[in-house]
Amino acid sequence: MDNVCQCTDCNDRQSNALLYNILNRENYKSSHNSLKYNFMPRRCNCETRRTVCLKSPADICQGASGVLVKTIHFMKNLPAFNQLPLNDQLSLLQSCWVPLFILGLAQEGMNFDVIDTPVDSMLKRILLNSQESSETEREQPTLAGVNKLKSCLKKFWSLDLSPKEYAYLKGTMIFNPDVKDLKAALFVEDLQQEAQHALREVVQSLHPGDRSRFAGILLAASMLKTITPNLITELFFRPVIGQADLLDFLVDMLFSR
């Protein structure tokens, strides 16, 4: 996917950026005596390129960690999940942990704010070359990605799901027969159908006059698939786990006794 910024302002000032002049020796030699404040780099306002971070990382990361722990415990406490082959459990975990985590955020009513990623930190990485290549190559959270996540949360808050609706919806997300290389795919498909049936019955009992609610919940759930694991990891957990692989932590939590 092409992430090159197409906004006019960015294209017009790209060649005048101070960082560009520093890194391009030829331009720097010819212009270092005439650099002015209007050549200072300004942040791109395009949502797809504008990188952000949590405004209050200490509190939000702690809350997010609590939601993640509850998410994994929910999976561990499902007898049907524990009956699956080990490799199937791992595959389903990798497939569903992001949607389940977002549902957990929605259920907990957890809101958060973001701010622009400090420019100084990026300058230090480039000029001092003090960060590992794996860190600099990671895709940082963007405002567009965060806004998409917030739209999902607002949708579920507007639906105001009951605890039972959340529980059965999570079941439909966990037992996904479309995950590749499942040894017990037919069993997983049966479990998903059971979860969907239970969700429909709960919706009908709690909202007998709302015939569109069940379809609306499934439609909202489909939005969760547009949120990437990278966005969730970098936004909520990178400040906590550093360079570690979050999936390793999830596996340890899932199979710890």
Backbone as CSV, one residue per row, in Angstrom:
resi,resn,N_x,N_y,N_z,CA_x,CA_y,CA_z,C_x,C_y,C_z
1,MET,0.841,-1.184,0.000,0.000,0.000,0.000,0.880,1.239,0.000
2,ASP,0.591,2.224,-0.861,1.396,3.409,-0.985,1.022,4.403,0.094
3,ASN,1.997,4.695,0.990,1.732,5.616,2.082,2.329,6.994,1.832
4,VAL,2.742,7.282,0.594,3.335,8.569,0.296,2.293,9.663,0.466
5,CYS,2.665,10.707,1.191,1.733,11.793,1.435,1.490,12.573,0.153
6,GLN,0.217,12.819,-0.161,-0.147,13.516,-1.387,-0.631,14.938,-1.146
7,CYS,-0.566,15.407,0.096,-1.089,16.740,0.344,-0.183,17.787,-0.257
8,THR,-0.749,18.876,-0.754,-0.013,19.901,-1.478,1.043,20.553,-0.613
9,ASP,0.686,20.863,0.637,1.630,21.552,1.512,2.891,20.741,1.731
10,CYS,2.702,19.406,1.905,3.867,18.552,2.159,4.760,18.492,0.932
11,ASN,4.176,18.371,-0.261,4.963,18.294,-1.482,5.698,19.590,-1.746
12,ASP,5.076,20.722,-1.428,5.684,22.025,-1.689,6.883,22.283,-0.808
13,ARG,6.826,21.770,0.454,7.894,22.129,1.374,8.885,20.993,1.628
14,GLN,8.695,19.872,0.955,9.545,18.722,1.238,11.019,19.038,1.015
15,SER,11.342,19.721,-0.119,12.732,19.989,-0.448,13.334,21.087,0.400
16,ASN,12.498,21.844,1.143,12.996,22.933,1.970,13.155,22.542,3.422
17,ALA,12.838,21.297,3.762,12.895,20.886,5.164,14.312,20.940,5.696
18,LEU,14.445,21.367,6.949,15.759,21.440,7.576,16.417,20.072,7.615
19,LEU,15.653,19.038,7.947,16.206,17.693,8.027,16.736,17.247,6.678
20,TYR,16.023,17.595,5.610,16.464,17.249,4.256,17.814,17.904,3.974
21,ASN,17.968,19.182,4.362,19.215,19.893,4.095,20.370,19.343,4.914
22,ILE,20.056,18.847,6.125,21.110,18.279,6.953,21.616,16.974,6.376
23,LEU,20.679,16.117,5.926,21.050,14.796,5.434,21.618,14.841,4.023
24,ASN,21.283,15.847,3.244,21.788,15.987,1.887,22.980,16.935,1.915
25,ARG,24.184,16.379,1.908,25.380,17.185,2.090,25.522,18.291,1.056
26,GLU,25.209,17.958,-0.187,25.391,18.940,-1.243,24.502,20.148,-1.022
27,ASN,23.242,19.900,-0.699,22.331,20.999,-0.434,22.725,21.761,0.824
28,TYR,23.212,20.994,1.806,23.576,21.633,3.067,24.751,22.584,2.880
29,LYS,25.771,22.137,2.109,26.933,22.980,1.890,26.575,24.273,1.189
30,SER,25.635,24.195,0.276,25.288,25.375,-0.513,24.302,26.294,0.195
31,SER,23.655,25.778,1.239,22.586,26.580,1.824,22.692,26.790,3.322
32,HIS,23.739,26.218,3.973,23.748,26.270,5.437,23.898,27.686,5.959
33,ASN,24.445,28.584,5.171,24.583,29.965,5.609,23.300,30.767,5.451
34,SER,22.337,30.205,4.727,21.122,30.961,4.456,19.875,30.304,4.996
35,LEU,20.026,29.274,5.863,18.868,28.633,6.445,18.112,29.611,7.327
36,LYS,16.794,29.641,7.210,15.973,30.542,7.988,14.874,29.756,8.685
37,TYR,14.189,30.408,9.583,13.164,29.722,10.369,12.040,29.195,9.501
38,ASN,11.797,29.831,8.355,10.695,29.344,7.540,11.040,28.045,6.829
39,PHE,12.293,27.587,6.963,12.690,26.300,6.396,12.524,25.172,7.398
40,MET,12.100,25.501,8.611,11.927,24.467,9.621,10.827,23.509,9.190
41,PRO,11.017,22.181,9.405,10.008,21.220,8.967,8.731,21.370,9.772
42,ARG,7.632,21.297,9.093,6.333,21.330,9.750,5.638,19.997,9.566
43,ARG,4.809,19.672,10.521,4.176,18.355,10.538,3.118,18.232,9.443
44,CYS,3.102,17.066,8.805,2.058,16.778,7.826,0.734,16.582,8.557
45,ASN,-0.320,17.190,8.050,-1.624,17.102,8.697,-2.490,15.992,8.127
46,CYS,-1.984,15.244,7.147,-2.756,14.134,6.598,-2.922,13.060,7.671
47,GLU,-4.144,12.588,7.879,-4.400,11.608,8.933,-3.643,10.310,8.704
48,THR,-3.454,9.943,7.429,-2.790,8.675,7.147,-1.291,8.736,7.388
49,ARG,-0.723,9.947,7.506,0.716,10.093,7.722,1.046,10.692,9.086
50,ARG,0.057,11.220,9.748,0.277,11.915,11.016,0.381,10.907,12.145
51,THR,1.570,10.700,12.669,1.778,9.709,13.718,1.407,10.294,15.077
52,VAL,0.841,9.447,15.917,0.344,9.886,17.220,0.752,8.898,18.300
53,CYS,0.601,9.333,19.545,0.842,8.472,20.710,-0.169,8.850,21.783
54,LEU,-0.252,8.048,22.814,-1.210,8.297,23.885,-0.857,9.583,24.635
55,LYS,-1.883,10.348,24.985,-1.682,11.569,25.748,-1.319,11.249,27.197
56,SER,-1.940,10.200,27.754,-1.664,9.785,29.136,-1.271,8.308,29.137
57,PRO,-0.051,7.999,28.693,0.330,6.590,28.511,0.334,5.762,29.789
58,ALA,0.719,6.358,30.909,0.797,5.573,32.147,-0.558,5.001,32.527
59,ASP,-1.563,5.841,32.581,-2.893,5.388,32.988,-3.536,4.490,31.940
60,ILE,-3.448,4.893,30.673,-4.122,4.148,29.616,-3.461,2.790,29.390
61,CYS,-2.138,2.745,29.411,-1.447,1.462,29.222,-1.776,0.487,30.351
62,GLN,-1.905,1.018,31.568,-2.283,0.166,32.694,-3.693,-0.375,32.511
63,GLY,-4.608,0.494,32.102,-5.971,0.044,31.860,-6.056,-0.946,30.722
64,ALA,-5.296,-0.692,29.646,-5.296,-1.592,28.496,-4.729,-2.959,28.871
65,SER,-3.716,-2.962,29.702,-3.138,-4.233,30.148,-4.158,-5.047,30.932
66,GLY,-4.942,-4.358,31.750,-5.992,-5.049,32.489,-7.042,-5.645,31.572
67,VAL,-7.409,-4.906,30.536,-8.376,-5.416,29.558,-7.809,-6.631,28.837
68,LEU,-6.531,-6.584,28.501,-5.911,-7.706,27.791,-5.878,-8.955,28.658
69,VAL,-5.571,-8.801,29.930,-5.556,-9.942,30.847,-6.952,-10.559,30.942
70,LYS,-7.980,-9.727,31.068,-9.351,-10.236,31.116,-9.718,-10.957,29.817
71,THR,-9.224,-10.443,28.701,-9.503,-11.052,27.403,-8.952,-12.471,27.333
72,ILE,-7.708,-12.628,27.745,-7.085,-13.955,27.696,-7.747,-14.897,28.696
73,HIS,-8.101,-14.403,29.861,-8.787,-15.243,30.852,-10.148,-15.702,30.335
74,PHE,-10.812,-14.835,29.588,-12.099,-15.219,29.010,-11.922,-16.429,28.081
75,MET,-10.884,-16.396,27.264,-10.620,-17.520,26.367,-10.252,-18.774,27.150
76,LYS,-9.414,-18.620,28.166,-8.963,-19.767,28.947,-10.119,-20.473,29.653
77,ASN,-11.148,-19.722,30.000,-12.263,-20.280,30.766,-13.361,-20.877,29.900
78,LEU,-13.143,-20.945,28.589,-14.114,-21.576,27.698,-13.768,-23.058,27.547
79,PRO,-14.578,-23.965,28.086,-14.276,-25.394,27.978,-14.109,-25.852,26.537
80,ALA,-14.946,-25.360,25.652,-14.861,-25.783,24.248,-13.535,-25.365,23.627
81,PHE,-13.024,-24.204,24.003,-11.735,-23.747,23.472,-10.612,-24.666,23.950
82,ASN,-10.670,-25.078,25.193,-9.624,-25.941,25.740,-9.643,-27.344,25.146
83,GLN,-10.765,-27.718,24.532,-10.852,-29.032,23.892,-10.177,-29.065,22.520
84,LEU,-9.854,-27.912,21.979,-9.266,-27.840,20.646,-7.798,-28.258,20.675
85,PRO,-7.285,-28.753,19.561,-5.848,-29.047,19.483,-5.023,-27.804,19.791
86,LEU,-3.838,-28.007,20.320,-2.991,-26.899,20.741,-2.718,-25.918,19.603
87,ASN,-2.389,-26.437,18.428,-2.096,-25.557,17.291,-3.320,-24.747,16.874
88,ASP,-4.493,-25.345,17.007,-5.721,-24.607,16.691,-5.935,-23.476,17.688
89,GLN,-5.647,-23.757,18.945,-5.787,-22.703,19.954,-4.852,-21.537,19.644
90,LEU,-3.636,-21.843,19.245,-2.674,-20.792,18.914,-3.131,-19.984,17.701
91,SER,-3.633,-20.680,16.695,-4.089,-19.997,15.486,-5.281,-19.091,15.774
92,LEU,-6.221,-19.593,16.567,-7.390,-18.790,16.908,-7.012,-17.594,17.774
93,LEU,-6.064,-17.792,18.686,-5.586,-16.689,19.515,-5.016,-15.578,18.644
94,GLN,-4.164,-15.950,17.713,-3.547,-14.949,16.844,-4.585,-14.235,15.992
95,SER,-5.643,-14.944,15.634,-6.676,-14.374,14.774,-7.622,-13.437,15.522
96,CYS,-7.913,-13.742,16.783,-9.023,-13.043,17.448,-8.631,-12.104,18.562
97,TRP,-7.374,-12.055,18.971,-7.056,-11.278,20.165,-7.332,-9.789,19.984
98,VAL,-7.139,-9.264,18.780,-7.392,-7.837,18.555,-8.885,-7.511,18.654
99,PRO,-9.773,-8.226,17.912,-11.205,-7.953,18.077,-11.690,-8.123,19.518
100,LEU,-11.203,-9.160,20.203,-11.623,-9.369,21.595,-11.151,-8.229,22.489
101,PHE,-9.933,-7.768,22.251,-9.403,-6.664,23.054,-10.220,-5.394,22.841
102,ILE,-10.590,-5.109,21.597,-11.388,-3.917,21.313,-12.764,-4.031,21.960
103,LEU,-13.357,-5.226,21.900,-14.630,-5.435,22.590,-14.468,-5.214,24.094
104,GLY,-13.316,-5.608,24.624,-13.040,-5.372,26.042,-12.948,-3.888,26.358
105,LEU,-12.291,-3.129,25.476,-12.221,-1.681,25.662,-13.621,-1.070,25.667
106,ALA,-14.446,-1.532,24.721,-15.812,-1.014,24.631,-16.616,-1.377,25.868
107,GLN,-16.497,-2.615,26.315,-17.261,-3.077,27.471,-16.844,-2.345,28.743
108,GLU,-15.560,-2.010,28.843,-15.068,-1.291,30.013,-15.321,0.211,29.901
109,GLY,-15.794,0.668,28.732,-16.018,2.093,28.535,-14.735,2.893,28.578
110,MET,-13.661,2.308,28.080,-12.338,2.923,28.181,-12.092,3.873,27.016
111,ASN,-12.014,5.151,27.324,-11.732,6.169,26.316,-10.292,6.640,26.469
112,PHE,-9.762,7.268,25.445,-8.378,7.737,25.488,-8.198,8.867,24.487
113,ASP,-7.180,9.664,24.719,-6.826,10.758,23.816,-5.409,10.547,23.306
114,VAL,-5.129,11.088,22.138,-3.792,10.980,21.560,-3.250,12.365,21.246
115,ILE,-1.934,12.439,21.121,-1.255,13.663,20.716,-0.270,13.319,19.607
116,ASP,0.199,14.329,18.919,1.195,14.100,17.885,2.458,13.502,18.481
117,THR,3.067,12.563,17.758,4.342,12.005,18.190,5.381,13.108,18.211
118,PRO,6.120,13.276,19.312,7.125,14.350,19.381,8.129,14.268,18.233
119,VAL,8.344,15.379,17.562,9.275,15.408,16.434,10.700,15.181,16.890
120,ASP,11.047,15.680,18.095,12.418,15.571,18.564,12.896,14.129,18.617
121,SER,11.999,13.212,18.997,12.416,11.823,19.107,12.804,11.263,17.742
122,MET,12.094,11.663,16.689,12.429,11.205,15.354,13.751,11.803,14.887
123,LEU,14.007,13.077,15.199,15.270,13.710,14.836,16.450,13.003,15.502
124,LYS,16.250,12.631,16.761,17.322,11.948,17.477,17.620,10.592,16.864
125,ARG,16.555,9.879,16.451,16.786,8.559,15.840,17.622,8.692,14.575
126,ILE,17.291,9.687,13.755,17.952,9.823,12.461,19.353,10.393,12.602
127,LEU,19.508,11.483,13.380,20.783,12.175,13.466,21.795,11.438,14.332
128,LEU,21.322,10.810,15.399,22.229,10.127,16.305,22.345,8.642,15.999
129,ASN,21.405,8.136,15.204,21.409,6.711,14.838,21.531,5.845,16.077
130,SER,20.745,6.179,17.089,20.887,5.521,18.384,19.871,4.424,18.621
131,GLN,18.970,4.215,17.657,17.935,3.196,17.839,18.193,2.015,16.927
132,GLU,17.770,0.849,17.355,17.917,-0.340,16.532,17.050,-0.217,15.294
133,SER,17.491,-0.836,14.205,16.755,-0.747,12.947,15.358,-1.313,13.081
134,SER,15.174,-2.337,13.933,13.850,-2.939,14.088,12.862,-1.944,14.667
135,GLU,13.353,-1.043,15.491,12.459,-0.049,16.096,12.078,1.020,15.090
136,THR,13.054,1.485,14.307,12.775,2.553,13.356,11.920,2.068,12.203
137,GLU,11.952,0.784,11.921,11.189,0.247,10.808,9.750,-0.069,11.193
138,ARG,9.426,-0.084,12.490,8.058,-0.380,12.892,7.123,0.725,12.444
139,GLU,5.955,0.322,11.976,4.954,1.290,11.555,4.300,1.903,12.779
140,GLN,4.374,3.210,12.880,3.853,3.916,14.040,2.349,4.164,13.910
141,PRO,1.637,4.274,15.029,0.197,4.558,14.969,-0.068,5.889,14.271
142,THR,-1.075,5.917,13.429,-1.443,7.141,12.733,-2.785,7.640,13.249
143,LEU,-3.051,8.913,12.982,-4.318,9.490,13.407,-5.480,8.800,12.707
144,ALA,-5.275,8.412,11.456,-6.332,7.713,10.716,-6.666,6.384,11.382
145,GLY,-5.637,5.638,11.786,-5.876,4.364,12.447,-6.568,4.527,13.785
146,VAL,-6.164,5.530,14.552,-6.781,5.776,15.849,-8.244,6.202,15.678
147,ASN,-8.506,7.050,14.683,-9.886,7.481,14.444,-10.773,6.305,14.050
148,LYS,-10.203,5.358,13.302,-10.964,4.162,12.929,-11.285,3.330,14.175
149,LEU,-10.314,3.209,15.064,-10.523,2.479,16.309,-11.582,3.170,17.166
150,LYS,-11.503,4.487,17.265,-12.485,5.229,18.048,-13.892,5.100,17.455
151,SER,-13.988,5.019,16.131,-15.291,4.832,15.487,-15.902,3.492,15.883
152,CYS,-15.056,2.451,15.955,-15.539,1.141,16.399,-16.066,1.213,17.824
153,LEU,-15.313,1.858,18.701,-15.724,1.955,20.101,-17.038,2.720,20.223
154,LYS,-17.148,3.829,19.504,-18.371,4.628,19.578,-19.577,3.843,19.075
155,LYS,-19.353,3.006,18.068,-20.451,2.197,17.535,-20.969,1.226,18.590
156,PHE,-20.063,0.570,19.297,-20.493,-0.375,20.325,-21.097,0.343,21.524
157,TRP,-20.572,1.510,21.847,-21.175,2.272,22.946,-22.597,2.697,22.594
158,SER,-22.828,3.020,21.327,-24.178,3.412,20.913,-25.135,2.224,20.957
159,LEU,-24.615,1.009,20.717,-25.446,-0.196,20.792,-25.757,-0.579,22.232
160,ASP,-24.859,-0.195,23.156,-25.073,-0.450,24.586,-25.365,-1.930,24.848
161,LEU,-24.417,-2.777,24.491,-24.588,-4.214,24.641,-24.623,-4.612,26.111
162,SER,-25.395,-5.646,26.401,-25.434,-6.222,27.738,-24.236,-7.153,27.909
163,PRO,-23.903,-7.531,29.152,-22.799,-8.477,29.362,-22.976,-9.788,28.594
164,LYS,-24.203,-10.289,28.527,-24.435,-11.535,27.785,-24.217,-11.336,26.285
165,GLU,-24.651,-10.199,25.774,-24.432,-9.933,24.347,-22.940,-9.855,24.038
166,TYR,-22.193,-9.193,24.905,-20.743,-9.140,24.722,-20.135,-10.537,24.767
167,ALA,-20.564,-11.350,25.712,-19.982,-12.683,25.882,-20.204,-13.552,24.646
168,TYR,-21.447,-13.593,24.150,-21.720,-14.439,22.991,-21.101,-13.873,21.717
169,LEU,-21.016,-12.537,21.622,-20.349,-11.942,20.470,-18.866,-12.302,20.463
170,LYS,-18.255,-12.291,21.629,-16.859,-12.709,21.724,-16.698,-14.160,21.276
171,GLY,-17.676,-14.978,21.615,-17.625,-16.371,21.169,-17.637,-16.491,19.664
172,THR,-18.434,-15.665,19.003,-18.466,-15.709,17.529,-17.142,-15.264,16.936
173,MET,-16.419,-14.385,17.645,-15.131,-13.908,17.144,-14.018,-14.924,17.393
174,ILE,-14.095,-15.621,18.517,-13.061,-16.603,18.842,-13.124,-17.795,17.901
175,PHE,-14.312,-18.343,17.749,-14.465,-19.569,16.963,-14.707,-19.209,15.496
176,ASN,-13.605,-18.936,14.820,-13.643,-18.515,13.420,-13.151,-19.654,12.526
177,PRO,-14.046,-20.343,11.829,-13.629,-21.490,11.007,-12.835,-21.090,9.768
178,ASP,-12.780,-19.795,9.463,-12.042,-19.334,8.291,-10.545,-19.194,8.536
179,VAL,-10.113,-19.362,9.787,-8.688,-19.324,10.083,-8.006,-20.500,9.383
180,LYS,-6.878,-20.236,8.763,-6.207,-21.262,7.951,-5.633,-22.392,8.801
181,ASP,-5.618,-23.570,8.210,-4.928,-24.760,8.737,-5.472,-25.239,10.090
182,LEU,-6.749,-25.033,10.331,-7.349,-25.570,11.553,-7.590,-27.067,11.389
183,LYS,-7.158,-27.852,12.357,-7.390,-29.284,12.305,-8.836,-29.630,12.663
184,ALA,-9.439,-28.803,13.494,-10.819,-29.044,13.940,-11.742,-27.959,13.389
185,ALA,-11.598,-27.667,12.107,-12.356,-26.566,11.497,-13.861,-26.783,11.594
186,LEU,-14.326,-28.017,11.400,-15.764,-28.298,11.458,-16.301,-28.092,12.874
187,PHE,-15.522,-28.507,13.859,-15.920,-28.306,15.251,-15.972,-26.816,15.575
188,VAL,-14.995,-26.073,15.090,-14.952,-24.627,15.311,-16.145,-23.960,14.641
189,GLU,-16.505,-24.424,13.459,-17.664,-23.869,12.755,-18.949,-24.110,13.545
190,ASP,-19.078,-25.317,14.115,-20.251,-25.620,14.943,-20.311,-24.706,16.165
191,LEU,-19.152,-24.467,16.764,-19.101,-23.605,17.948,-19.482,-22.169,17.598
192,GLN,-19.040,-21.701,16.442,-19.409,-20.344,16.029,-20.912,-20.230,15.792
193,GLN,-21.486,-21.243,15.167,-22.929,-21.234,14.921,-23.704,-21.258,16.232
194,GLU,-23.224,-22.020,17.194,-23.870,-22.050,18.507,-23.802,-20.679,19.178
195,ALA,-22.648,-20.026,19.073,-22.492,-18.700,19.668,-23.408,-17.685,18.988
196,GLN,-23.519,-17.753,17.676,-24.397,-16.846,16.949,-25.862,-17.080,17.314
197,HIS,-26.218,-18.353,17.448,-27.597,-18.695,17.825,-27.907,-18.171,19.236
198,ALA,-26.960,-18.351,20.148,-27.163,-17.873,21.515,-27.243,-16.348,21.542
199,LEU,-26.425,-15.691,20.733,-26.468,-14.236,20.665,-27.813,-13.751,20.141
200,ARG,-28.317,-14.418,19.106,-29.615,-14.031,18.541,-30.726,-14.175,19.588
201,GLU,-30.705,-15.270,20.339,-31.738,-15.485,21.353,-31.678,-14.426,22.449
202,VAL,-30.465,-14.069,22.863,-30.320,-13.040,23.897,-30.816,-11.693,23.387
203,VAL,-30.457,-11.372,22.155,-30.895,-10.102,21.568,-32.423,-10.046,21.493
204,GLN,-33.031,-11.133,21.059,-34.494,-11.164,20.938,-35.187,-11.067,22.284
205,SER,-34.576,-11.671,23.311,-35.195,-11.628,24.637,-35.048,-10.261,25.294
206,LEU,-33.929,-9.598,25.055,-33.690,-8.295,25.668,-34.289,-7.147,24.864
207,HIS,-34.394,-7.337,23.551,-34.898,-6.273,22.670,-35.909,-6.869,21.680
208,PRO,-37.037,-7.331,22.186,-38.003,-8.033,21.317,-38.560,-7.160,20.193
209,GLY,-38.556,-5.865,20.358,-39.121,-4.995,19.327,-38.110,-4.474,18.330
210,ASP,-36.847,-4.822,18.526,-35.781,-4.311,17.644,-35.296,-5.444,16.745
211,ARG,-35.886,-5.562,15.565,-35.539,-6.653,14.659,-34.198,-6.458,13.958
212,SER,-33.693,-5.246,13.953,-32.436,-4.963,13.253,-31.217,-5.021,14.171
213,ARG,-31.440,-5.223,15.454,-30.317,-5.149,16.395,-29.291,-6.253,16.156
214,PHE,-29.751,-7.472,15.941,-28.814,-8.589,15.747,-27.916,-8.325,14.539
215,ALA,-28.505,-7.915,13.432,-27.715,-7.612,12.234,-26.783,-6.428,12.489
216,GLY,-27.261,-5.449,13.259,-26.427,-4.295,13.575,-25.211,-4.664,14.401
217,ILE,-25.380,-5.606,15.325,-24.250,-6.058,16.144,-23.223,-6.778,15.282
218,LEU,-23.680,-7.649,14.398,-22.752,-8.365,13.524,-22.046,-7.405,12.575
219,LEU,-22.758,-6.380,12.107,-22.133,-5.392,11.230,-21.057,-4.615,11.983
220,ALA,-21.348,-4.237,13.212,-20.351,-3.539,14.025,-19.141,-4.425,14.276
221,ALA,-19.400,-5.726,14.486,-18.301,-6.666,14.722,-17.397,-6.788,13.503
222,SER,-17.975,-6.672,12.316,-17.163,-6.771,11.095,-16.183,-5.611,10.988
223,MET,-16.492,-4.476,11.618,-15.589,-3.328,11.607,-14.306,-3.619,12.380
224,LEU,-14.372,-4.524,13.330,-13.208,-4.828,14.163,-12.066,-5.418,13.346
225,LYS,-12.402,-6.070,12.234,-11.380,-6.710,11.407,-10.511,-5.699,10.667
226,THR,-10.943,-4.437,10.647,-10.166,-3.405,9.951,-9.072,-2.818,10.841
227,ILE,-9.071,-3.170,12.119,-8.061,-2.663,13.046,-6.888,-3.648,13.088
228,THR,-5.688,-3.163,12.845,-4.524,-4.036,12.731,-3.898,-4.331,14.094
229,PRO,-3.304,-5.506,14.252,-2.574,-5.805,15.493,-1.461,-4.802,15.759
230,ASN,-0.828,-4.311,14.683,0.265,-3.359,14.855,-0.213,-2.086,15.541
231,LEU,-1.382,-1.581,15.146,-1.908,-0.367,15.758,-2.122,-0.563,17.256
232,ILE,-2.770,-1.672,17.623,-3.052,-1.939,19.042,-1.755,-2.114,19.828
233,THR,-0.824,-2.860,19.267,0.441,-3.132,19.958,1.239,-1.857,20.183
234,GLU,1.413,-1.076,19.113,2.246,0.117,19.213,1.600,1.198,20.067
235,LEU,0.284,1.314,20.003,-0.397,2.378,20.732,-0.501,2.084,22.222
236,PHE,-0.887,0.854,22.569,-1.202,0.546,23.958,-0.115,-0.211,24.711
237,PHE,0.727,-0.975,24.001,1.603,-1.895,24.715,3.098,-1.702,24.468
238,ARG,3.481,-1.018,23.400,4.904,-0.832,23.151,5.588,-0.086,24.292
239,PRO,4.936,0.943,24.893,5.580,1.614,26.026,5.826,0.696,27.216
240,VAL,5.107,-0.428,27.270,5.216,-1.344,28.406,6.182,-2.489,28.121
241,ILE,6.090,-3.079,26.929,6.853,-4.297,26.629,8.172,-4.021,25.916
242,GLY,8.403,-2.786,25.486,9.643,-2.483,24.788,9.748,-3.216,23.464
243,GLN,10.879,-3.905,23.249,11.128,-4.581,21.983,10.540,-6.001,21.924
244,ALA,9.929,-6.452,23.003,9.413,-7.826,23.051,8.230,-8.001,22.097
245,ASP,7.968,-9.249,21.762,6.841,-9.609,20.901,5.611,-9.823,21.784
246,LEU,4.569,-9.009,21.561,3.375,-9.108,22.391,2.730,-10.479,22.291
247,LEU,2.764,-11.083,21.116,2.129,-12.389,20.944,2.754,-13.432,21.863
248,ASP,4.052,-13.317,22.136,4.698,-14.245,23.071,4.079,-14.130,24.462
249,PHE,3.796,-12.899,24.884,3.146,-12.695,26.186,1.748,-13.302,26.195
250,LEU,1.015,-13.131,25.083,-0.340,-13.673,25.019,-0.331,-15.190,25.119
251,VAL,0.615,-15.813,24.432,0.718,-17.276,24.483,1.045,-17.740,25.898
252,ASP,1.978,-17.049,26.548,2.343,-17.403,27.927,1.136,-17.282,28.859
253,MET,0.361,-16.214,28.705,-0.817,-16.033,29.557,-1.874,-17.108,29.294
254,LEU,-2.042,-17.453,28.025,-3.080,-18.409,27.660,-2.792,-19.802,28.227
255,PHE,-1.545,-20.202,28.211,-1.193,-21.575,28.610,-0.578,-21.670,29.999
256,SER,-0.490,-20.556,30.705,-0.027,-20.616,32.080,-1.127,-21.170,32.979
257,ARG,-0.738,-21.918,33.970,-1.712,-22.547,34.875,-1.608,-21.972,36.273
